[in-house]
Amino acid sequence: MNYRTLGRTDERVSAIGLVGYHLGKPYLEESESIRIIRTAIDSGVTFLDNSWDYYDGQSELRMGKALRNGYRHRAFLMTKIDGRDKTTAARQIDESRPRRSPLLDGVLRGRGARHGQEGEDERAHRQPLL
């Protein structure tokens, strides 16, 4: 696996990451989602990407469960919000917080537009997510 420095952070992450979007799909069993995440980490993937609103939070919930039992310390998690004002962003962070594994330290990325539409904010700031 190749590893690179993440943006302007000091974090080294895998060049290949796992996006959580599909992990919350209703037809995918939770146990299968957890298996996918843990297999990726066991294979050297250290960069995990998610968002507070993927499948009404199910993707974050499943990723949080997969990161239990020692997996959290083997991965770097980025989660995204798209609130365009302080109140909305704070609400999204509060909704997201209980779904994620404890002791998270990663990147919280604000998006200026919904899911990759024009105007997406590419700035990422490293900060504790709790």
C-alpha positions as CSV (number, residue, x, y, z in Angstrom):
1,M,0.0,0.0,0.0
2,N,1.2,3.5,-0.8
3,Y,0.9,6.2,1.9
4,R,0.9,9.9,1.5
5,T,0.6,13.0,3.7
6,L,-3.0,14.2,3.9
7,G,-3.2,17.8,2.7
8,R,-1.6,20.3,5.1
9,T,-1.8,17.9,8.0
10,D,1.0,15.8,9.4
11,E,-1.1,12.6,8.9
12,R,0.1,9.8,6.7
13,V,-2.8,7.9,5.1
14,S,-3.2,5.3,2.5
15,A,-3.4,6.5,-1.1
16,I,-6.5,4.3,-1.5
17,G,-9.4,5.2,0.8
18,L,-12.8,3.7,1.7
19,V,-15.8,5.9,1.1
20,G,-18.7,5.2,3.5
21,Y,-21.6,6.2,1.2
22,H,-22.5,2.7,0.1
23,L,-22.1,1.1,3.5
24,G,-25.4,2.4,4.8
25,K,-27.6,1.1,1.9
26,P,-30.7,-0.6,3.3
27,Y,-30.2,-3.9,1.4
28,L,-26.6,-4.2,2.8
29,E,-26.5,-6.1,6.1
30,E,-24.8,-4.2,8.9
31,S,-22.5,-7.2,9.5
32,E,-21.4,-7.0,5.8
33,S,-20.6,-3.3,6.1
34,I,-18.5,-3.9,9.2
35,R,-16.7,-6.8,7.3
36,I,-15.9,-4.5,4.4
37,I,-14.5,-1.8,6.6
38,R,-12.4,-4.1,8.7
39,T,-11.1,-6.0,5.6
40,A,-10.0,-2.7,4.1
41,I,-8.2,-1.8,7.3
42,D,-6.6,-5.2,7.6
43,S,-5.4,-4.8,4.0
44,G,-3.6,-1.5,4.7
45,V,-6.3,1.1,4.0
46,T,-6.0,3.8,6.6
47,F,-8.1,6.6,5.1
48,L,-11.9,6.4,5.7
49,D,-14.3,9.0,4.3
50,N,-17.9,9.5,5.4
51,S,-20.6,12.1,5.7
52,W,-23.2,12.9,8.4
53,D,-26.1,12.4,5.9
54,Y,-25.2,9.3,4.0
55,Y,-28.3,7.1,4.2
56,D,-29.7,9.2,7.1
57,G,-26.6,8.5,9.2
58,Q,-26.5,4.8,8.7
59,S,-23.1,4.9,7.0
60,E,-21.6,6.8,9.9
61,L,-23.2,4.5,12.5
62,R,-21.9,1.3,10.8
63,M,-18.4,2.8,10.3
64,G,-18.4,3.7,14.0
65,K,-19.3,0.2,15.0
66,A,-16.6,-1.2,12.7
67,L,-14.0,1.0,14.3
68,R,-14.5,-0.6,17.7
69,N,-12.2,-3.3,19.1
70,G,-8.9,-1.7,18.2
71,Y,-9.7,-0.7,14.6
72,R,-10.1,3.0,15.5
73,H,-6.4,3.4,16.2
74,R,-5.5,1.9,12.8
75,A,-7.5,4.3,10.7
76,F,-7.9,8.0,10.0
77,L,-11.5,9.2,9.6
78,M,-12.7,12.2,7.6
79,T,-16.4,13.1,7.9
80,K,-18.2,15.9,6.1
81,I,-20.9,18.4,6.8
82,D,-22.5,20.8,4.4
83,G,-24.1,23.3,6.8
84,R,-23.7,26.8,5.3
85,D,-24.1,28.7,8.5
86,K,-22.9,28.2,12.1
87,T,-26.3,26.9,13.4
88,T,-26.8,24.3,10.7
89,A,-23.2,23.1,10.8
90,A,-23.4,22.8,14.7
91,R,-26.6,20.8,14.3
92,Q,-25.0,18.4,11.8
93,I,-22.0,17.9,14.0
94,D,-24.2,17.2,16.9
95,E,-26.3,14.6,14.9
96,S,-23.1,13.0,13.7
97,R,-21.3,12.8,17.0
98,P,-23.1,9.8,18.7
99,R,-22.9,7.7,15.5
100,R,-19.1,7.8,15.3
101,S,-16.6,5.7,17.4
102,P,-15.3,7.4,20.6
103,L,-12.0,9.1,20.7
104,L,-12.2,10.4,17.1
105,D,-9.4,12.6,15.8
106,G,-9.6,13.3,12.2
107,V,-10.7,15.8,9.6
108,L,-14.0,17.6,9.6
109,R,-14.6,18.9,6.1
110,G,-17.2,21.6,5.4
111,R,-18.8,21.4,1.9
112,G,-20.2,24.6,0.4
113,A,-22.6,22.8,-1.8
114,R,-24.3,19.4,-1.7
115,H,-22.4,16.4,-2.8
116,G,-19.8,17.7,-5.3
117,Q,-21.9,20.3,-7.0
118,E,-20.2,23.5,-8.2
119,G,-18.8,25.6,-5.3
120,E,-17.7,22.7,-3.2
121,D,-15.3,23.9,-0.4
122,E,-12.1,21.9,-0.7
123,R,-10.6,23.2,2.5
124,A,-10.0,20.6,5.2
125,H,-8.9,21.5,8.8
126,R,-7.5,19.0,11.1
127,Q,-9.3,19.1,14.5
128,P,-10.8,16.8,17.0
129,L,-14.3,15.7,16.0
130,L,-15.7,15.5,19.5
